[in-house]
């Protein structure tokens, strides 16, 4: 967990729960199942939807003969539009009834927080909401993992919007699986779908990975799973407020030995930029494009040039599967947006200004399609073969999805063969 001054030190409650080491965690955990290492991207959410990432040799793309000819509108006749098109199919726009109230402060008490203290915490200036959950540090191959045990229905509102809106995260917790924080996933080499043996306890399967926004917390499990792991009852406190919450007041109420950490980044004065200094534009990858393509066919072909070796038909297939070429732009139930259905956090990393208008717009096909090419290329799509399959898998963690995309791509290749 690193420096205990910046991350909560979770209390021990049994032989299966240990204190957090002051030393950085660098060892790789033993994997009980043969799986691929999850790559967590840009604070997004990754959920295991099906299939073993390595089980690809015997799989072939789903054959959808002459699919391209069966499209209601041909790609060369379909004009891209930048207008945000929202779903009219009754899709949910996130978790029903969830108003996100991210924590401003997280604290770890030395023992269970009594009801009277919870009420007193609610009276601290700027505090608008209080939650108390179970916590502990389980050992896996001698490496501690700091976990919170939560009720998924109640705890959803304490997570970032993209996480709260992702049903796969909460389904994983409901199944008794671990939702690992994205930073912990990278640092510890956790693998999506793998099972890890807790020292002296049960196996924990990693069902999802997400950026939780909770400093010092490596993951979430259900309250029931936390009891099985003998985690400390009611010791973790989360406080939400619009103003600065006094950590000293919180520490005084929780008692000696408690740790209180602010989750709100400190405001810093922006350095003045000389008027003559150039300003940095949005990140781009690949050749610059001149003007906007007049059709989706031209857009897919032009965007594919950003990734040598990537066929435009793959981009077209993803565009068809994800939004029917911009005709159902979401938001999806997971919070994905635009014609290529990017999660906003992923878009921040891979989005591009495809048409040179000075901004990267997740809703604009002129930006979203080259952004998808950028994302696929970063995951090795230009190398073809199994690398291409894996890159598509990163786009949506399902091998059925990969097979469907490649089947649609094959149909487009037939329909538009020159």
C-alpha positions in Angstrom: 0.0 0.0 0.0 3.1 2.2 0.2 3.4 5.0 2.7 0.9 4.7 5.6 0.7 8.4 5.8 -1.1 8.6 2.5 -3.1 5.3 2.6 -5.3 3.8 5.3 -3.8 1.1 7.5 -6.5 -1.5 7.7 -7.0 -3.2 11.1 -6.3 -6.9 11.7 -9.3 -9.0 12.8 -8.0 -12.6 12.6 -5.1 -14.7 11.5 -6.4 -14.3 8.0 -6.2 -10.6 8.1 -2.9 -8.7 8.5 -1.7 -5.2 8.7 -0.5 -3.4 5.6 3.2 -3.4 5.0 5.1 -0.2 4.8 7.0 -1.6 1.8 5.8 -1.3 -1.8 4.1 -4.4 -3.1 6.0 -5.7 -6.0 5.6 -9.5 -6.0 3.4 -11.2 -8.6 0.6 -13.2 -7.2 0.2 -16.9 -8.0 -2.6 -17.5 -10.5 -4.8 -20.5 -9.9 -6.3 -20.5 -13.4 -4.7 -20.0 -16.8 -5.8 -16.6 -17.8 -4.5 -13.5 -19.5 -3.3 -10.5 -17.5 -5.9 -7.8 -17.5 -4.8 -4.4 -18.9 -6.7 -1.7 -17.1 -7.1 1.3 -19.3 -7.6 4.9 -18.4 -9.7 4.5 -15.3 -12.3 2.5 -17.1 -14.2 -0.6 -16.0 -13.3 -4.1 -17.2 -15.6 -7.1 -16.4 -15.2 -10.7 -17.3 -18.2 -11.4 -19.6 -17.2 -14.9 -20.8 -14.5 -17.2 -22.2 -10.9 -17.8 -21.4 -8.7 -15.2 -23.1 -6.2 -17.9 -24.1 -8.8 -20.3 -25.5 -8.7 -19.0 -29.0 -6.8 -21.5 -31.2 -9.8 -23.7 -31.9 -12.2 -20.7 -32.4 -13.2 -19.4 -35.8 -15.1 -16.2 -36.6 -18.8 -16.7 -36.8 -19.7 -17.1 -40.5 -22.3 -14.6 -41.6 -22.2 -15.0 -45.3 -22.8 -11.9 -47.4 -23.8 -9.9 -44.4 -22.6 -6.7 -46.0 -25.2 -7.0 -48.8 -27.9 -7.4 -46.2 -27.3 -4.0 -44.5 -30.4 -1.8 -44.7 -28.2 1.2 -45.6 -25.0 0.8 -47.5 -21.9 2.4 -45.9 -21.2 4.5 -49.0 -24.7 6.0 -48.7 -24.7 6.5 -44.9 -23.5 10.1 -44.0 -21.9 10.5 -40.5 -23.5 13.1 -38.2 -22.0 14.8 -35.2 -25.4 15.1 -33.5 -25.6 13.0 -30.3 -28.1 10.3 -31.1 -29.6 8.8 -27.9 -31.2 5.4 -27.7 -34.9 5.1 -28.3 -34.9 1.4 -27.5 -35.5 1.8 -23.8 -31.9 1.2 -22.8 -31.0 2.3 -19.3 -28.8 5.3 -18.9 -27.1 4.0 -15.8 -27.9 2.5 -12.5 -31.6 3.1 -11.7 -32.1 5.7 -9.0 -28.4 6.1 -8.3 -27.2 9.6 -7.5 -23.4 9.5 -7.3 -22.0 11.0 -4.1 -18.3 10.2 -4.2 -16.4 10.2 -0.8 -14.4 13.2 0.2 -12.8 11.5 3.1 -12.0 7.9 4.0 -11.1 6.9 7.5 -10.1 3.7 9.3 -10.9 3.4 13.0 -9.2 1.0 15.5 -12.5 -0.7 16.2 -16.2 -0.8 15.2 -17.7 2.7 14.9 -20.7 2.9 17.3 -24.0 4.5 16.3 -23.5 7.6 18.4 -20.1 8.3 16.6 -21.8 7.9 13.2 -24.4 10.4 14.2 -21.7 12.8 15.5 -19.7 12.4 12.2 -22.9 13.5 10.3 -22.8 16.7 12.3 -19.2 17.7 11.3 -19.2 20.8 9.1 -19.7 20.1 5.4 -20.5 16.4 5.9 -23.7 15.5 4.0 -23.5 11.7 4.0 -21.8 9.0 6.0 -21.3 5.3 5.3 -19.6 2.7 7.6 -18.5 -0.6 6.1 -16.4 -3.6 7.0 -12.7 -3.7 6.1 -9.6 -5.8 6.3 -6.3 -6.8 4.7 -6.3 -10.4 3.5 -3.1 -12.2 2.6 -2.6 -13.8 -0.8 0.7 -15.6 -1.2 2.0 -13.4 1.6 0.9 -10.2 -0.1 -1.7 -8.0 1.6 -4.8 -6.8 -0.2 -6.8 -4.0 1.4 -10.5 -4.7 0.9 -13.8 -3.2 1.8 -16.8 -5.5 2.3 -19.9 -3.7 1.0 -23.6 -4.1 0.2 -23.6 -3.4 -3.6 -27.1 -1.8 -3.5 -26.0 0.7 -0.9 -22.4 1.3 -1.9 -23.0 2.0 -5.6 -23.5 5.7 -5.0 -20.0 5.9 -3.4 -18.2 5.0 -6.6 -17.5 7.1 -9.7 -20.3 7.5 -12.2 -18.9 5.0 -14.7 -18.5 2.4 -12.0 -21.9 3.0 -10.4 -23.6 2.6 -13.8 -21.8 -0.6 -14.7 -24.0 -3.6 -13.8 -21.2 -6.1 -14.3 -19.3 -4.6 -11.3 -22.2 -5.1 -8.9 -23.1 -8.5 -10.3 -19.5 -9.6 -9.6 -19.8 -8.5 -6.0 -23.2 -10.2 -5.7 -21.6 -13.4 -6.9 -19.0 -13.2 -4.1 -16.2 -12.2 -6.4 -13.5 -9.5 -6.0 -13.8 -6.2 -7.8 -10.1 -5.1 -8.0 -9.1 -1.4 -8.2 -7.5 -0.7 -11.5 -4.2 0.5 -9.9 -4.0 -2.6 -7.8 -4.6 -4.7 -10.9 -1.7 -3.2 -12.6 0.6 -3.1 -9.6 0.0 -6.7 -8.5 -0.4 -8.4 -11.8 -4.0 -9.5 -11.1 -5.7 -11.2 -13.9 -9.4 -10.9 -14.8 -11.1 -14.3 -14.2 -8.3 -15.7 -12.2 -8.8 -17.3 -8.8 -6.4 -16.4 -5.9 -6.0 -18.5 -2.8 -6.3 -16.4 0.3 -3.8 -17.5 3.0 -5.8 -19.6 5.4 -9.1 -18.8 3.6 -11.2 -19.4 0.5 -10.3 -18.7 -3.1 -11.2 -15.3 -4.5 -12.1 -14.9 -8.2 -11.4 -11.5 -9.8 -14.7 -10.7 -11.5 -14.1 -7.1 -12.5 -11.6 -4.3 -12.4 -12.5 -0.6 -12.0 -11.1 2.7 -10.8 -12.7 3.0 -7.4 -11.3 6.4 -6.4 -10.6 5.1 -2.8 -7.0 5.7 -1.8 -5.5 2.7 -0.1 -8.3 0.3 -1.1 -7.3 -2.5 -3.4 -10.8 -3.9 -4.0 -14.4 -4.6 -3.0 -16.1 -7.8 -1.9 -19.6 -8.4 -0.7 -20.5 -8.1 3.0 -21.1 -11.9 3.1 -17.7 -12.6 1.6 -16.1 -10.2 4.0 -17.6 -12.1 6.9 -16.2 -15.3 5.4 -12.8 -13.6 5.3 -13.3 -12.5 8.9 -12.8 -8.9 8.1 -13.2 -6.2 10.8 -16.8 -5.1 11.3 -17.7 -1.4 10.8 -14.2 0.1 10.9 -14.1 1.9 7.5 -15.9 5.3 7.3 -16.7 7.2 4.2 -17.8 10.9 4.3 -19.3 12.9 1.4 -19.5 16.7 1.4 -19.4 19.6 -0.9 -17.0 21.6 1.2 -13.7 20.8 2.9 -14.3 18.3 5.7 -12.0 18.7 8.7 -9.9 15.6 9.1 -8.9 16.7 12.6 -12.6 16.7 13.6 -13.1 13.3 12.1 -10.0 11.9 13.8 -11.1 13.3 17.2 -14.4 11.5 16.9 -12.9 8.2 15.8 -10.3 8.2 18.5 -6.6 7.7 18.9 -4.9 5.6 16.3 -7.5 6.2 13.6 -6.3 7.2 10.1 -8.1 9.8 8.1 -7.3 10.5 4.4 -8.7 13.1 2.1 -9.8 11.9 -1.3 -10.2 15.4 -2.7 -7.2 16.6 -4.7 -5.7 19.8 -3.4 -6.3 22.9 -5.4 -3.2 24.4 -6.9 -2.8 27.8 -8.6 -2.4 27.5 -12.3 0.8 28.9 -13.6 0.4 31.7 -16.1 1.1 30.9 -19.7 2.8 33.6 -21.7 0.6 34.9 -24.5 3.1 33.8 -27.1 3.5 30.3 -25.7 1.9 27.6 -28.0 -0.9 25.6 -26.4 -0.9 21.8 -26.6 -3.7 20.3 -28.7 -5.4 16.9 -28.2 -3.2 13.8 -28.6 -3.3 12.3 -32.0 -1.9 9.2 -33.6 -1.2 8.4 -37.2 -1.5 10.6 -40.3 -3.4 13.8 -40.2 -6.7 13.9 -42.1 -7.8 16.6 -44.5 -11.5 17.4 -44.3 -14.4 15.2 -43.3 -15.3 12.0 -45.1 -18.6 12.2 -46.9 -19.7 8.6 -45.9 -19.1 6.0 -43.3 -17.4 3.8 -45.8 -14.9 6.6 -46.5 -14.6 7.3 -42.8 -13.8 3.7 -41.9 -11.2 3.4 -44.7 -9.5 6.7 -43.8 -9.4 5.9 -40.1 -7.9 2.5 -40.6 -4.8 4.1 -42.1 -3.9 5.3 -38.6 -3.0 1.7 -37.8 -1.0 -0.1 -40.5 -2.2 -3.6 -40.9 -5.7 -3.0 -39.6 -8.5 -3.6 -42.1 -11.2 -0.9 -42.3 -13.8 -3.7 -42.2 -13.0 -4.4 -38.5 -13.8 -0.7 -37.7 -16.9 -1.0 -39.7 -17.9 -4.2 -38.0 -17.4 -2.6 -34.5 -19.4 0.4 -35.6 -22.2 -1.8 -36.8 -22.3 -4.0 -33.6 -21.9 -1.1 -31.2 -24.2 1.6 -32.6 -25.4 0.5 -36.0 -23.2 3.3 -37.4 -24.3 6.1 -35.1 -28.0 5.3 -35.1 -27.9 4.2 -31.4 -25.3 6.2 -29.7 -26.4 5.5 -26.1 -25.6 6.1 -23.3 -25.5 2.3 -22.8 -26.5 0.7 -19.5 -22.7 0.7 -18.7 -22.3 4.4 -19.5 -20.6 4.0 -22.9 -21.1 6.9 -25.3 -21.0 7.7 -29.0 -21.0 5.8 -32.3 -18.1 3.6 -31.2 -19.4 3.2 -27.6 -16.3 4.5 -25.6 -16.3 4.7 -21.8 -15.5 8.3 -21.0 -12.4 7.4 -19.0 -11.0 5.3 -21.9 -11.8 8.1 -24.3 -9.6 10.5 -22.3 -6.7 8.3 -23.1 -7.4 7.2 -26.7 -9.8 9.8 -28.1 -8.4 11.9 -31.0 -9.3 14.9 -33.0 -10.0 13.1 -36.3 -11.3 16.0 -38.3 -8.9 18.7 -37.1 -11.6 21.0 -35.6 -9.6 21.4 -32.4 -11.5 19.1 -30.1 -11.9 15.3 -29.6 -15.6 14.7 -29.3 -16.8 11.3 -28.1 -20.1 11.8 -29.9 -18.6 12.7 -33.3 -18.0 9.8 -35.7 -15.2 11.8 -37.2 -13.3 11.6 -33.9 -14.8 8.3 -32.5 -13.9 6.0 -35.5 -10.2 7.1 -35.6 -10.2 6.9 -31.8 -11.3 3.3 -32.1 -8.5 2.7 -34.6 -6.1 4.3 -32.1 -7.3 2.1 -29.3 -7.2 -1.1 -31.3 -3.7 -0.3 -32.6 -2.4 0.3 -29.1 -3.5 -3.3 -28.3 -1.8 -4.8 -31.3 -4.6 -5.0 -33.9 -2.3 -4.1 -36.8 -0.3 -7.3 -36.3 -3.3 -9.4 -37.3 -4.1 -13.0 -36.4 -4.4 -13.7 -32.6 -3.1 -10.2 -31.9 -6.1 -8.8 -33.7 -8.5 -11.1 -31.9 -7.0 -10.1 -28.5 -7.3 -6.3 -29.5 -11.0 -6.7 -30.2 -11.4 -8.7 -27.0 -10.0 -5.7 -25.1 -12.7 -3.5 -26.8 -15.3 -5.8 -25.2 -14.2 -8.6 -22.9 -16.2 -11.4 -24.6 -15.0 -14.0 -27.2 -18.5 -14.2 -28.6 -18.2 -10.4 -29.3 -14.8 -11.0 -31.0 -16.3 -13.7 -33.2 -19.3 -11.6 -34.1 -17.2 -8.6 -35.1 -14.9 -10.7 -37.3 -18.0 -12.3 -38.9 -19.5 -8.9 -39.7 -16.1 -7.7 -41.0 -15.9 -10.7 -43.3 -19.4 -9.8 -44.6 -18.2 -6.2 -45.3 -15.1 -7.5 -47.1 -17.3 -9.5 -49.5 -19.9 -6.7 -50.0 -17.3 -4.0 -50.8 -14.7 -6.0 -52.6 -13.3 -4.0 -55.5 
